[in-house]
Amino acid sequence: MKFMVMVKATAASEAGEMPSEKLLTEMGQFNEELVRAGVMLAGEGLHPSRKGARIRFNGSQRTVIDGPFAETKELVAGFWLIEVNSKEEAIEWMKRCPNPFEEGESEIEIRQVMTADDFGPEFTAEARAQEDRLREQIAKQH
């Protein structure tokens, strides 16, 4: 099972404050554990929302909204993509994570990644074949 693990932003991360050398070292050690265990598929920090944009869809209309975005607690400051056997295992791994913002309150959200089977019969054999081809192409590119 794959899980997206999102580190929720704080006022400090949205202000562009960088982690300390100590936290970077601790996170590096934690990431090494995840990689050695074969759990980590990807993981990155994200720039503040002021450097980002959103695209709002309304029917065929597209509206681009430049950051920053107001609701800091709803923003993501970084992420991991992990593969484990259960949500409980994902939780246990993330409980071992250093506090993403060293002091004070931080929050990590864990969400299971959907698989083709989760989409039901609407995800046709043709659509599955297309997805398989795209995944193979992506793997070859990287």
Disulfide bonds with the S-S distance in Angstrom:
none
